[in-house]
Amino acid sequence: MQTNDPTGAAILVQTIFLKDGHLQGLLGEQASKSPQAAIDFLKPFYLAALALTALATNAAAATTQTA
């Protein structure tokens, strides 16, 4: 299994939030409560993006091995 790409996951989450005004508003509400609330709000998005980057890396590796 390949290693995860934390930088790629962070960029993916950032891009999603830049494109979605509703998510930006929700994040802003959490950030106004506390920095930790904002982190807790972002964590599931980051973990999902991290899992997606790992899947993409594994799929690419599998394709390369069979080619």
Order of alpha helices (4+ residues) and beta strands (2+ residues): alpha-alpha-alpha
